[in-house]
Amino acid sequence: IMKIALVTDSTSVLTKEEVKENNVIVMPIPVIVGDKEYLEGINLTAEQLFESQRQGAVFPKTSQPSMGKMIELYNKLHAEGYEAIIDITLSGGISGYNETLQNIARNNPEYHLYPYDSKMTVRLQGYLVLAAARMIKNGLTPEQIIKHLDEIRATIDELFVVDNLKNLSRGGRLSNASAFIGTMLHIKPLLTFKDGEIVAFDKIRSMKRAVSKIESIALERTSKLDYKDKLRLFVFHSNDAEQAAGIKDFISENFPGLPVDVAEFSPVIATHLGEKSIAIAWMIDIDKIDLTK
């Protein structure tokens, strides 16, 4: 059985138990507020970020782990006898991190490093990591693992609403921002991931209407899937548990018996989306697919 190391970044918001049970190494993503650097998942929560904003702190910037840190980690894993390293990152459309890893992989063939672009983030990325962990335990080769990850990744879809576009446009993370910025103050943009980039596809006047709209689009998109009885659904929010609970009820009613995860956006992602952002997402449930061969 091949000895394969599994690495991801902190935006995949895995729990401490998941990390431990699955032998995952998590690289924290740095967030810079003023002249202070914090590490996501270590000394920074989304709540602290929003609070600092309210206190008038400068807009936070996110960075990627330094190349030196990554090389140090891969050297260590290589020295420990790992024959391959799979590193599952947040979307290359919102961060240059995956590209940095591609360069490391090219320049250091001895690592047998497979940087994998989740084209996503948060728990959707997290479940790709958990699927990879299962396949490593099942003795699959890196090529087999990547092939399965591609199949799972193809089932991921996400719709989200931000309270305003200030953070996304400031952070330069919205690919078609100009069409939506400055149209009207009270417009709630509907967003989705397209090829790993965040794109806006509609604008609605109130948060309440925007949420109903993404609920109905979610129903419409999932109804066409031939694996709709094998979905896992998600509600993500930034500091709006009440709104998230309402959407969870809607999902439970419309998808009886299917698992629904409710989670907060990670601090890094919350930085870009801003407070009161909300998302509905889905993917094939990794508990319902064969990851043994």
C-alpha positions as CSV (number, residue, x, y, z in Angstrom):
1,I,0.0,0.0,0.0
2,M,1.4,3.3,-1.0
3,K,2.3,5.9,1.7
4,I,0.4,9.1,0.7
5,A,0.3,12.3,2.7
6,L,-2.8,14.5,2.6
7,V,-2.6,18.2,3.0
8,T,-5.2,21.0,2.7
9,D,-5.6,24.6,3.7
10,S,-7.7,26.0,6.6
11,T,-10.6,27.3,4.4
12,S,-11.7,23.7,4.2
13,V,-12.9,24.1,7.8
14,L,-12.4,20.5,8.9
15,T,-13.0,19.8,12.6
16,K,-10.1,18.9,14.9
17,E,-11.6,15.3,15.1
18,E,-11.7,15.0,11.3
19,V,-8.1,16.2,11.0
20,K,-6.9,13.8,13.6
21,E,-8.9,10.7,12.4
22,N,-7.9,11.2,8.8
23,N,-4.3,12.2,9.3
24,V,-4.7,15.5,7.4
25,I,-2.2,18.3,7.6
26,V,-3.9,21.7,7.5
27,M,-2.0,24.8,6.3
28,P,-3.4,27.9,7.9
29,I,-4.2,30.8,5.5
30,P,-2.8,34.1,6.8
31,V,-5.1,37.1,7.2
32,I,-3.5,40.6,7.6
33,V,-5.3,43.3,9.5
34,G,-3.2,46.5,9.5
35,D,0.3,45.4,10.4
36,K,-0.8,42.3,12.3
37,E,-0.8,38.8,10.7
38,Y,-3.3,36.2,12.0
39,L,-3.7,32.6,11.0
40,E,-7.1,31.3,10.1
41,G,-8.3,28.5,12.4
42,I,-5.5,29.2,14.9
43,N,-5.9,32.7,16.3
44,L,-8.7,34.3,14.2
45,T,-12.5,33.7,13.9
46,A,-14.9,35.4,11.5
47,E,-16.6,37.0,14.5
48,Q,-13.3,38.7,15.5
49,L,-12.9,39.9,12.0
50,F,-16.3,41.5,11.8
51,E,-15.9,43.0,15.2
52,S,-12.6,44.6,14.1
53,Q,-14.3,46.0,11.1
54,R,-17.0,47.5,13.3
55,Q,-14.3,49.1,15.4
56,G,-13.0,50.8,12.2
57,A,-10.0,48.5,11.5
58,V,-8.5,48.6,8.0
59,F,-9.9,46.2,5.5
60,P,-8.3,42.8,6.1
61,K,-6.2,41.2,3.3
62,T,-5.7,37.5,2.8
63,S,-2.4,36.0,1.8
64,Q,-1.2,32.5,1.0
65,P,1.1,30.4,3.2
66,S,4.7,31.2,2.3
67,M,6.5,29.1,-0.3
68,G,9.2,28.5,2.3
69,K,6.7,27.0,4.7
70,M,5.2,24.7,2.1
71,I,8.7,23.5,0.9
72,E,9.6,22.9,4.5
73,L,6.5,20.8,5.0
74,Y,7.0,18.8,1.8
75,N,10.6,18.2,2.6
76,K,9.6,16.8,6.0
77,L,7.0,14.5,4.5
78,H,9.4,13.3,1.8
79,A,12.0,12.6,4.5
80,E,9.4,10.7,6.5
81,G,9.0,8.3,3.5
82,Y,5.8,9.5,2.0
83,E,5.8,8.4,-1.7
84,A,3.2,11.0,-2.8
85,I,1.6,14.1,-1.4
86,I,-2.0,15.2,-2.3
87,D,-2.7,18.8,-1.5
88,I,-6.3,20.0,-1.9
89,T,-6.6,23.7,-2.1
90,L,-9.3,26.4,-2.2
91,S,-10.3,27.5,-5.7
92,G,-7.6,28.8,-8.0
93,G,-10.2,31.3,-9.1
94,I,-10.0,33.2,-5.8
95,S,-6.5,32.5,-4.7
96,G,-3.0,32.1,-6.3
97,Y,-2.2,29.3,-3.8
98,N,-2.9,26.4,-6.1
99,E,-0.6,27.9,-8.8
100,T,2.2,28.3,-6.2
101,L,1.9,24.6,-5.4
102,Q,1.9,23.7,-9.1
103,N,5.2,25.5,-9.4
104,I,6.6,23.7,-6.4
105,A,5.5,20.4,-7.9
106,R,7.2,21.1,-11.2
107,N,10.4,22.2,-9.6
108,N,10.6,19.3,-7.1
109,P,9.5,16.1,-8.9
110,E,10.9,14.1,-6.0
111,Y,8.0,15.1,-3.8
112,H,5.4,13.5,-6.2
113,L,3.2,16.4,-5.2
114,Y,-0.4,16.5,-6.6
115,P,-1.8,20.0,-6.0
116,Y,-5.6,19.6,-6.4
117,D,-7.8,22.6,-7.1
118,S,-11.1,22.1,-5.4
119,K,-12.6,24.9,-7.5
120,M,-14.5,25.6,-4.3
121,T,-13.9,26.3,-0.7
122,V,-15.3,25.7,2.9
123,R,-17.0,22.4,3.7
124,L,-17.4,21.5,0.0
125,Q,-13.6,21.5,-0.2
126,G,-13.5,19.8,3.2
127,Y,-15.6,16.8,1.9
128,L,-13.2,16.4,-1.1
129,V,-10.4,16.1,1.6
130,L,-12.4,13.6,3.6
131,A,-13.1,11.5,0.4
132,A,-9.3,11.6,-0.4
133,A,-8.5,10.4,3.1
134,R,-10.9,7.5,2.7
135,M,-9.3,6.5,-0.6
136,I,-5.8,6.7,0.9
137,K,-7.0,4.3,3.6
138,N,-8.4,2.1,0.9
139,G,-5.0,1.9,-0.8
140,L,-5.9,3.7,-4.0
141,T,-3.1,5.2,-6.1
142,P,-2.8,9.0,-6.5
143,E,-4.1,8.8,-10.1
144,Q,-7.2,6.8,-8.9
145,I,-7.8,9.3,-6.1
146,I,-7.6,12.3,-8.5
147,K,-10.0,10.6,-10.9
148,H,-12.6,10.1,-8.1
149,L,-12.1,13.6,-6.8
150,D,-12.8,15.0,-10.3
151,E,-16.1,13.0,-10.4
152,I,-17.1,14.3,-7.0
153,R,-16.0,17.8,-7.7
154,A,-18.3,17.8,-10.8
155,T,-21.3,17.4,-8.6
156,I,-20.6,20.5,-6.5
157,D,-22.8,23.5,-7.0
158,E,-23.3,26.6,-4.8
159,L,-25.5,29.7,-4.9
160,F,-25.0,32.6,-2.6
161,V,-26.1,36.1,-1.7
162,V,-24.0,38.8,-0.2
163,D,-25.5,41.7,1.7
164,N,-23.4,44.1,-0.4
165,L,-20.5,43.9,-2.9
166,K,-18.2,46.1,-0.9
167,N,-15.9,43.4,0.3
168,L,-15.9,41.3,-2.9
169,S,-15.0,44.2,-5.1
170,R,-12.5,45.6,-2.6
171,G,-10.8,42.2,-2.5
172,G,-10.9,41.9,-6.3
173,R,-12.6,38.5,-6.0
174,L,-15.6,39.0,-8.3
175,S,-14.8,38.4,-11.9
176,N,-17.7,40.4,-13.4
177,A,-17.9,43.0,-10.6
178,S,-18.2,46.1,-12.8
179,A,-21.6,45.1,-14.1
180,F,-23.0,45.0,-10.6
181,I,-21.2,47.6,-8.6
182,G,-22.8,51.0,-8.0
183,T,-26.1,50.1,-9.7
184,M,-28.2,50.5,-6.6
185,L,-27.5,50.5,-2.9
186,H,-30.1,48.0,-1.9
187,I,-29.4,45.4,-4.6
188,K,-28.6,41.9,-3.3
189,P,-26.4,40.2,-5.9
190,L,-26.9,36.5,-6.5
191,L,-23.5,34.7,-7.0
192,T,-22.2,31.3,-8.0
193,F,-18.9,29.7,-8.7
194,K,-18.2,29.2,-12.4
195,D,-15.0,27.4,-13.3
196,G,-13.7,28.2,-9.8
197,E,-14.4,32.0,-10.1
198,I,-17.1,33.9,-8.3
199,V,-19.6,35.4,-10.8
200,A,-22.7,37.4,-10.2
201,F,-25.7,36.3,-12.3
202,D,-28.7,38.2,-11.0
203,K,-29.6,41.0,-8.6
204,I,-32.6,41.2,-6.3
205,R,-33.9,44.1,-4.3
206,S,-34.2,42.6,-0.8
207,M,-32.4,39.9,1.2
208,K,-35.6,38.1,1.8
209,R,-36.4,37.9,-2.0
210,A,-32.8,37.0,-2.8
211,V,-33.0,34.0,-0.4
212,S,-36.3,32.8,-1.9
213,K,-34.8,33.1,-5.3
214,I,-31.7,31.0,-4.5
215,E,-34.0,28.4,-2.8
216,S,-36.1,28.1,-5.9
217,I,-33.0,27.9,-8.2
218,A,-31.6,25.2,-5.9
219,L,-34.8,23.1,-6.3
220,E,-34.8,23.6,-10.0
221,R,-31.1,22.7,-10.5
222,T,-31.2,19.6,-8.2
223,S,-34.4,18.3,-9.7
224,K,-32.6,17.5,-13.0
225,L,-29.8,15.4,-11.3
226,D,-29.9,11.7,-11.7
227,Y,-28.3,11.3,-8.3
228,K,-30.6,13.7,-6.4
229,D,-31.4,11.0,-3.8
230,K,-27.7,10.8,-3.0
231,L,-27.0,14.5,-2.3
232,R,-25.6,16.2,0.8
233,L,-26.8,19.8,1.1
234,F,-25.3,22.8,2.9
235,V,-26.2,26.1,4.3
236,F,-23.3,28.5,4.8
237,H,-23.6,31.9,6.5
238,S,-21.5,34.6,7.9
239,N,-22.8,35.7,11.3
240,D,-26.5,35.1,10.5
241,A,-27.5,31.9,12.2
242,E,-31.2,32.8,12.2
243,Q,-31.3,33.2,8.4
244,A,-29.4,29.9,8.0
245,A,-31.8,28.1,10.3
246,G,-34.7,29.2,8.1
247,I,-33.0,27.9,4.9
248,K,-32.2,24.6,6.7
249,D,-35.9,24.1,7.4
250,F,-36.7,24.8,3.7
251,I,-34.1,22.2,2.6
252,S,-35.2,19.6,5.1
253,E,-38.8,20.0,3.9
254,N,-37.9,19.8,0.2
255,F,-35.2,17.1,0.5
256,P,-36.6,14.8,3.2
257,G,-34.1,12.3,4.6
258,L,-31.0,13.9,3.0
259,P,-28.2,15.3,5.2
260,V,-28.0,19.1,5.6
261,D,-24.8,20.7,7.1
262,V,-25.1,24.2,8.4
263,A,-21.8,25.9,8.9
264,E,-20.2,29.4,9.0
265,F,-18.0,30.6,6.2
266,S,-14.3,30.4,7.2
267,P,-12.7,33.8,8.3
268,V,-10.8,34.0,5.0
269,I,-14.0,33.5,2.9
270,A,-16.1,35.7,5.2
271,T,-13.5,38.5,4.7
272,H,-14.3,38.5,1.0
273,L,-18.0,38.0,1.2
274,G,-18.7,40.3,4.1
275,E,-21.2,39.9,7.0
276,K,-24.7,38.5,6.5
277,S,-23.7,36.5,3.4
278,I,-25.6,33.2,2.9
279,A,-25.2,30.2,0.6
280,I,-27.0,27.1,-0.4
281,A,-24.8,24.3,-1.8
282,W,-24.9,20.6,-2.6
283,M,-22.7,17.8,-3.8
284,I,-22.9,14.0,-4.0
285,D,-22.8,12.5,-0.5
286,I,-19.4,10.8,-0.2
287,D,-21.0,8.2,2.1
288,K,-23.1,7.0,-0.8
289,I,-20.4,6.3,-3.3
290,D,-17.9,3.6,-3.7
291,L,-14.4,4.8,-2.9
292,T,-12.7,1.4,-2.7
293,K,-11.4,1.0,-6.2
